[in-house]
């Protein structure tokens, strides 16, 4: 039998329906792969083997009765940000030490409803704060890709680095992820796979540990455009427990994948051609546009004039919301508790030990910009900039643009412990330069592998769409996926 872990999610789903193999056989294949690879890649924090086999047996029983759901028996990895009942849910932070919720997130509930099976909880940057998956309390995740001729460990991107590494290394058929400023799209680009941040409100945020509530959005990471579309169909949907959830019917996203781009207008924002952008990124971008044009799309230059202010505005809004959201972690009711001489001491000691360096940095920034005397100067102004960024996109769409193509990241994956990146937080934050605008405007954004750099590392292209028009992004991404060719799986070294 062909190694079941190398099948796409769609192939696995179809094979299970045809009874070519059992859900338990697929599950055991993935558990064996995780056991072999995880000590080196550190993608999983917790492997729920017993629960996985129990769920797989239940899937086999349903399939035998002809009652299988859309994802029946498909093994998935779950980012540690999603609440899973009775299972480790700690946002990769020491401050939530020992926390296992008594409730299930809406997104994972939808996946289990459709028959998916949980392999375990995936590593991530602590509280989703990071662009390299080096801020996790459980240690950095290692990218399964390596530069040609090099043994250097590379980062998988963040914050959904565990999700990206697990999918890329064939340690799950697909994975849940979240995106606050690029945390689905950047790791997908670094790891040679596909990831989509849906429109804000498309997927429920209920039961997901909050970072920045007005920016956070759940989405899938998978190996192909079709796999990602299949997952999003199950993950999305209205939820009355989430006041920001939008009551819209969920399309069959996979049905849109092969519809093509003939007649679509693809915008090219001149502001994304930034000083110092590597030539290979510019070349990739040009190729992507040529592929879309060759299949009938119209390419149109557009302007998004407030792009230059997006990154600084984001790093005011996001930390401000984080400082508010993370105030609940005080050592009183759950998680880590460090006792002191009084309640104030308990708070201070618990947070000092429980939060990592990057989380502390962002909480302090957020508290500062919300403080008396600075609120108007920083936070209010950043929100005004956010409105202008959103208006830029609206103007472009009003001019007939159907989707926008940009690079996903300013470079390929860099090394774990990279001195330049880790010595200057701003350099690390610049990894999000192409992605934060999408979160600030609440739009859907998708990253698809489009090529490789000179050392053979994957590079991603980003497609940005109209609100709740993820279908167009899937269709355009499939054109890029089909034209770029094969060879977007890492050579196994682990």
Legacy VTK file of the C-alpha trace (Angstrom):
# vtk DataFile Version 3.0
C-alpha trace
ASCII
DATASET POLYDATA
POINTS 494 float
0.000 0.000 0.000
1.234 3.513 -0.830
2.226 5.465 2.265
-1.081 6.966 3.324
0.616 10.059 4.730
1.707 11.170 1.250
-1.846 11.341 -0.066
-3.554 14.718 -0.328
-6.490 15.371 1.982
-8.860 14.951 -0.976
-7.250 11.642 -1.982
-7.383 10.407 1.603
-11.036 11.407 1.961
-11.994 9.678 -1.304
-10.021 6.535 -0.482
-11.743 6.283 2.877
-15.159 6.628 1.260
-14.317 3.862 -1.223
-13.073 1.669 1.654
-9.650 1.298 0.000
-8.177 1.562 3.494
-9.572 2.229 6.938
-9.509 5.378 9.024
-7.603 3.411 11.665
-4.935 2.434 9.117
-4.574 6.070 8.056
-4.416 7.170 11.679
-1.726 4.633 12.546
0.332 5.709 9.524
0.259 9.307 10.704
0.992 8.401 14.322
4.041 6.405 13.176
5.225 9.353 11.077
4.811 11.721 14.032
6.700 9.384 16.364
9.610 9.311 13.922
9.710 13.006 13.007
8.469 15.012 15.963
11.573 14.647 18.164
13.432 16.519 15.419
10.789 18.945 14.117
8.914 19.701 17.389
5.685 20.378 15.483
3.390 18.674 18.015
3.205 19.681 21.665
0.823 16.828 22.500
-0.055 13.721 20.467
-3.503 12.371 21.372
-2.950 8.830 20.128
-5.651 7.104 22.186
-8.261 9.715 21.334
-7.217 9.605 17.673
-7.671 5.837 17.441
-11.023 6.042 19.230
-12.231 8.703 16.772
-10.872 6.689 13.821
-12.758 3.558 14.903
-15.951 5.616 15.154
-15.290 6.958 11.639
-14.800 3.434 10.289
-18.131 2.412 11.805
-19.918 5.358 10.179
-18.236 4.701 6.827
-19.302 1.051 7.001
-22.897 2.216 7.430
-22.574 4.675 4.546
-22.978 7.622 6.934
-19.591 9.306 6.605
-19.330 13.092 6.753
-17.387 15.369 4.388
-14.129 14.811 6.319
-14.872 11.351 7.694
-11.718 9.732 9.052
-9.345 12.488 7.870
-6.503 13.039 10.408
-5.918 16.693 11.319
-3.555 18.604 13.577
-4.990 21.349 15.778
-3.120 24.533 16.659
-2.712 24.879 20.421
-4.833 28.044 20.325
-8.088 26.095 19.773
-9.904 24.786 22.850
-10.246 20.993 22.718
-12.286 19.480 25.521
-10.160 17.666 28.071
-6.981 18.129 25.998
-3.979 20.409 26.563
-4.843 23.945 25.358
-2.150 26.386 26.464
-1.403 28.729 23.543
2.185 27.431 23.879
2.509 29.509 27.064
3.689 28.583 30.560
1.054 30.876 32.081
-1.663 28.389 31.029
0.270 25.483 32.526
-1.932 22.397 32.931
-5.036 23.962 31.376
-7.407 21.486 29.682
-10.752 23.153 28.866
-14.185 21.702 29.560
-15.486 23.049 26.239
-14.707 22.762 22.520
-14.048 25.602 20.102
-16.705 26.120 17.448
-14.235 25.534 14.607
-13.033 22.181 15.940
-16.644 21.225 16.745
-17.460 21.767 13.065
-14.537 19.562 12.028
-15.561 16.723 14.370
-19.161 17.109 13.175
-17.918 16.442 9.645
-15.970 13.357 10.729
-12.400 14.638 11.046
-10.068 12.991 13.567
-7.624 14.786 15.900
-3.978 13.722 15.925
-2.892 16.223 18.574
-2.114 19.843 19.426
0.401 21.757 17.328
3.199 24.024 18.488
2.995 27.779 17.857
4.440 31.112 18.917
3.299 31.923 22.448
-0.195 33.475 22.303
0.330 33.679 18.515
2.892 36.458 18.982
5.743 35.829 16.584
6.815 35.357 12.982
9.202 32.415 13.385
7.755 29.994 15.972
10.698 30.693 18.264
8.683 32.229 21.120
6.917 28.994 22.165
7.389 27.826 25.756
7.849 24.357 24.215
10.786 25.375 22.042
11.099 26.327 18.370
9.550 24.360 15.530
11.957 23.299 12.780
11.020 23.781 9.128
11.168 20.487 7.196
12.738 22.418 4.294
16.486 23.010 4.090
18.537 25.126 1.719
20.425 23.157 -0.921
23.692 21.818 0.449
22.999 23.088 3.981
22.171 21.343 7.257
21.100 24.552 8.976
17.744 24.446 10.757
15.253 26.975 9.372
12.170 28.510 10.962
8.754 27.483 9.590
7.307 30.966 10.095
4.803 31.955 12.735
2.714 31.973 14.627
1.201 28.828 13.057
4.614 27.247 12.578
3.647 23.882 14.042
0.661 23.703 11.689
2.818 24.543 8.661
5.660 22.180 9.567
3.288 19.290 10.319
1.472 19.650 6.993
4.680 20.128 5.002
6.365 17.095 6.627
3.340 14.797 6.080
2.512 14.645 9.806
-1.197 15.453 9.245
-3.509 15.757 6.247
-4.335 19.355 7.155
-4.218 21.661 10.161
-6.131 24.459 11.809
-4.336 27.777 12.161
-5.036 31.396 13.036
-3.974 34.655 11.427
-3.739 38.006 13.239
-1.184 39.719 10.997
-0.005 36.959 8.669
0.226 33.908 10.927
-1.360 31.560 8.371
0.037 33.017 5.160
3.661 33.597 6.215
4.296 30.058 7.559
2.488 28.599 4.552
4.867 30.535 2.285
7.956 29.495 4.281
6.905 25.823 4.247
5.793 25.402 0.630
2.095 24.814 1.317
-1.257 26.628 1.044
-2.969 28.678 3.751
-5.944 31.027 3.759
-7.014 33.696 6.211
-10.743 33.978 5.545
-12.734 37.200 5.767
-13.102 38.407 9.355
-16.305 36.821 10.628
-16.280 33.845 8.230
-15.052 31.441 10.973
-16.119 31.662 14.590
-13.554 32.878 17.106
-15.411 31.246 20.016
-13.142 28.898 21.950
-9.944 30.270 20.400
-7.485 31.893 22.810
-7.577 35.592 21.938
-4.582 37.678 20.893
-6.109 40.722 19.164
-9.850 40.235 18.905
-10.537 42.618 16.012
-7.800 41.000 13.892
-7.774 37.276 14.784
-9.297 34.845 12.304
-9.133 31.058 12.049
-8.320 29.298 8.808
-6.851 26.105 7.344
-3.369 25.109 6.220
-3.049 22.189 3.794
-0.864 20.873 0.987
-2.996 21.915 -1.989
-5.507 24.579 -2.915
-8.260 21.962 -3.105
-7.416 20.547 0.333
-7.500 24.018 1.855
-10.878 24.744 0.248
-12.313 21.467 1.568
-11.175 22.292 5.098
-12.520 25.844 5.029
-15.971 24.592 3.994
-16.105 22.577 7.221
-14.498 25.210 9.479
-16.668 28.163 8.425
-20.189 29.004 9.497
-22.286 31.335 11.628
-22.019 31.041 15.403
-24.322 32.974 17.732
-21.727 32.578 20.505
-19.419 34.934 18.576
-20.772 38.468 18.151
-18.405 39.058 15.197
-19.545 35.934 13.325
-21.357 36.767 10.080
-24.608 34.993 9.228
-23.877 33.990 5.632
-24.281 30.682 3.858
-21.018 28.759 3.483
-20.260 27.966 -0.171
-18.731 24.722 -1.347
-15.304 26.308 -1.711
-13.809 23.248 -3.427
-16.341 23.630 -6.256
-14.778 27.002 -7.134
-11.177 25.770 -7.373
-11.236 24.810 -11.072
-13.450 27.602 -12.392
-10.497 29.603 -13.747
-9.765 33.314 -13.923
-10.945 34.258 -17.408
-12.262 37.820 -17.347
-11.136 38.524 -13.784
-9.305 41.768 -13.064
-6.184 41.227 -10.934
-4.829 44.304 -9.186
-1.110 44.969 -8.728
-0.483 47.529 -5.947
2.504 49.708 -6.745
3.140 50.351 -3.041
4.112 46.688 -2.528
7.201 47.202 -4.722
9.306 48.288 -1.793
12.901 49.500 -1.686
15.330 46.649 -1.182
12.889 43.920 -2.198
14.922 40.908 -3.384
14.993 40.406 -7.144
13.772 36.813 -6.795
10.588 38.068 -5.073
10.003 40.559 -7.895
10.621 37.822 -10.481
8.171 35.462 -8.756
5.522 38.180 -8.629
5.936 38.849 -12.371
5.633 35.129 -13.147
2.436 34.867 -11.123
0.912 37.745 -13.064
1.969 36.172 -16.375
0.309 32.855 -15.443
-2.940 34.621 -14.569
-2.856 36.754 -17.733
-2.212 33.670 -19.885
-5.415 32.105 -18.552
-7.567 35.110 -19.345
-7.181 37.495 -16.407
-6.751 41.232 -16.932
-3.856 42.773 -14.999
-4.393 46.274 -13.648
-2.035 48.577 -11.738
-3.653 49.970 -8.605
-2.694 52.161 -5.690
-3.084 51.373 -1.981
-1.548 54.612 -0.720
-1.780 53.957 3.017
0.122 50.660 2.832
3.232 52.329 4.233
1.434 53.014 7.512
-0.035 49.518 7.920
2.814 47.884 9.838
3.263 50.634 12.467
-0.514 50.936 12.887
-0.825 47.163 13.280
1.874 47.113 15.970
-0.174 49.625 17.937
-3.622 48.033 17.522
-2.563 44.415 18.059
-0.509 44.955 21.252
-3.231 47.232 22.644
-5.823 44.486 22.260
-3.358 41.891 23.567
-2.718 43.882 26.737
-6.448 43.851 27.399
-7.031 40.190 26.476
-4.068 38.843 28.425
-5.053 40.646 31.632
-7.197 37.587 32.471
-4.079 35.475 33.085
-3.406 36.325 36.702
-2.846 32.971 38.424
-6.115 33.058 40.368
-8.511 30.616 38.679
-6.463 28.444 36.283
-3.017 27.924 34.858
0.252 28.806 36.538
0.140 30.255 40.062
3.130 31.751 41.874
2.169 32.697 45.408
3.418 35.886 46.999
2.883 38.010 50.072
-0.368 39.482 48.712
-2.634 39.429 45.640
-0.569 42.016 43.782
2.552 39.957 44.366
0.740 36.859 43.084
-0.208 38.674 39.863
3.294 40.006 39.303
5.153 36.781 40.032
2.766 34.646 37.972
2.972 36.901 34.935
6.719 37.399 35.256
7.304 33.645 35.115
4.344 32.679 32.953
4.772 35.060 30.011
7.717 34.849 27.613
9.846 37.772 26.495
7.919 38.610 23.306
4.543 38.471 25.064
5.806 40.785 27.793
7.153 43.185 25.166
3.813 43.395 23.360
1.761 43.672 26.554
3.944 46.583 27.686
3.645 48.285 24.299
-0.112 47.818 24.379
-0.470 49.106 27.909
1.627 52.146 27.012
-0.409 53.125 23.923
-3.657 52.770 25.894
-2.451 54.795 28.860
-3.637 58.269 29.774
-1.985 60.893 27.618
-1.044 58.460 24.859
-4.369 56.870 23.911
-5.299 59.620 21.409
-1.764 60.037 20.115
-1.266 56.358 19.334
-4.291 54.066 19.551
-6.940 56.431 18.168
-4.623 57.544 15.378
-3.814 53.937 14.479
-7.521 53.146 14.234
-7.978 56.104 11.886
-5.151 54.764 9.718
-6.875 51.380 9.758
-10.013 52.996 8.327
-7.952 54.582 5.545
-6.325 51.226 4.704
-9.756 49.614 4.456
-10.939 52.461 2.226
-7.959 51.956 -0.110
-9.066 48.387 -0.742
-12.703 49.410 -1.169
-11.664 51.970 -3.793
-9.717 49.319 -5.694
-12.634 46.886 -5.652
-15.020 49.680 -6.694
-12.811 50.176 -9.765
-13.557 46.634 -10.886
-10.666 44.741 -9.321
-11.657 41.159 -8.409
-8.487 40.135 -6.555
-5.043 41.506 -5.784
-1.734 39.670 -6.225
1.290 40.460 -4.052
4.276 38.624 -2.583
3.471 36.741 0.632
6.795 37.413 2.386
9.866 39.575 1.758
12.169 36.509 1.777
12.333 32.741 2.106
12.664 31.064 5.512
15.598 32.196 7.649
17.645 30.299 10.204
16.558 29.323 13.695
18.295 31.684 16.117
19.177 34.125 13.328
21.148 36.816 15.139
19.994 39.713 12.977
16.320 38.803 13.316
16.413 38.046 17.024
18.494 41.056 18.070
16.089 43.579 16.530
12.328 43.031 17.007
11.534 45.463 14.186
13.404 43.286 11.664
11.310 40.330 12.799
8.115 42.387 12.553
8.979 43.307 8.953
8.219 39.713 7.963
4.550 40.775 8.150
4.940 43.747 5.812
2.848 42.204 2.992
0.237 40.544 5.181
-0.910 42.923 7.944
-2.965 45.134 5.616
-5.349 42.217 5.012
-6.084 41.838 8.732
-6.433 45.568 9.240
-9.092 45.640 6.494
-10.751 42.339 7.505
-10.290 40.849 4.018
-9.561 37.290 2.885
-5.952 36.522 1.988
-4.417 33.326 0.625
-0.784 32.224 0.278
0.135 29.687 -2.406
3.624 28.445 -3.301
4.722 30.027 -6.565
8.418 29.271 -6.881
11.722 28.847 -5.086
14.693 31.018 -4.276
18.254 30.384 -5.458
18.850 27.878 -2.646
15.728 25.866 -3.417
13.541 27.207 -0.608
9.829 27.830 -1.325
8.425 31.304 -1.930
4.760 32.214 -1.707
2.423 34.526 -3.580
-0.474 36.210 -1.797
-3.953 36.749 -3.222
-6.245 39.290 -1.519
-9.969 39.289 -2.217
-13.225 41.111 -1.705
-15.018 40.480 1.603
-16.484 36.944 1.676
-15.199 36.139 -1.817
-12.770 33.396 -0.869
-13.972 31.441 -3.934
-12.168 33.796 -6.328
-8.947 33.387 -4.327
-9.154 29.607 -4.565
-9.734 29.789 -8.325
-6.799 32.152 -8.899
-4.530 30.200 -6.542
-5.250 27.005 -8.484
-4.005 28.688 -11.659
-0.724 29.536 -9.920
-0.495 26.055 -8.395
-1.029 24.374 -11.771
1.482 26.564 -13.623
4.286 26.531 -11.058
4.773 22.764 -11.439
5.588 20.055 -8.907
8.453 19.747 -6.450
6.969 21.531 -3.438
7.574 18.792 -0.910
10.743 18.876 1.202
13.327 16.133 0.855
13.116 13.980 3.955
16.098 14.396 6.281
14.483 13.980 9.690
LINES 1 495
494 0 1 2 3 4 5 6 7 8 9 10 11 12 13 14 15 16 17 18 19 20 21 22 23 24 25 26 27 28 29 30 31 32 33 34 35 36 37 38 39 40 41 42 43 44 45 46 47 48 49 50 51 52 53 54 55 56 57 58 59 60 61 62 63 64 65 66 67 68 69 70 71 72 73 74 75 76 77 78 79 80 81 82 83 84 85 86 87 88 89 90 91 92 93 94 95 96 97 98 99 100 101 102 103 104 105 106 107 108 109 110 111 112 113 114 115 116 117 118 119 120 121 122 123 124 125 126 127 128 129 130 131 132 133 134 135 136 137 138 139 140 141 142 143 144 145 146 147 148 149 150 151 152 153 154 155 156 157 158 159 160 161 162 163 164 165 166 167 168 169 170 171 172 173 174 175 176 177 178 179 180 181 182 183 184 185 186 187 188 189 190 191 192 193 194 195 196 197 198 199 200 201 202 203 204 205 206 207 208 209 210 211 212 213 214 215 216 217 218 219 220 221 222 223 224 225 226 227 228 229 230 231 232 233 234 235 236 237 238 239 240 241 242 243 244 245 246 247 248 249 250 251 252 253 254 255 256 257 258 259 260 261 262 263 264 265 266 267 268 269 270 271 272 273 274 275 276 277 278 279 280 281 282 283 284 285 286 287 288 289 290 291 292 293 294 295 296 297 298 299 300 301 302 303 304 305 306 307 308 309 310 311 312 313 314 315 316 317 318 319 320 321 322 323 324 325 326 327 328 329 330 331 332 333 334 335 336 337 338 339 340 341 342 343 344 345 346 347 348 349 350 351 352 353 354 355 356 357 358 359 360 361 362 363 364 365 366 367 368 369 370 371 372 373 374 375 376 377 378 379 380 381 382 383 384 385 386 387 388 389 390 391 392 393 394 395 396 397 398 399 400 401 402 403 404 405 406 407 408 409 410 411 412 413 414 415 416 417 418 419 420 421 422 423 424 425 426 427 428 429 430 431 432 433 434 435 436 437 438 439 440 441 442 443 444 445 446 447 448 449 450 451 452 453 454 455 456 457 458 459 460 461 462 463 464 465 466 467 468 469 470 471 472 473 474 475 476 477 478 479 480 481 482 483 484 485 486 487 488 489 490 491 492 493
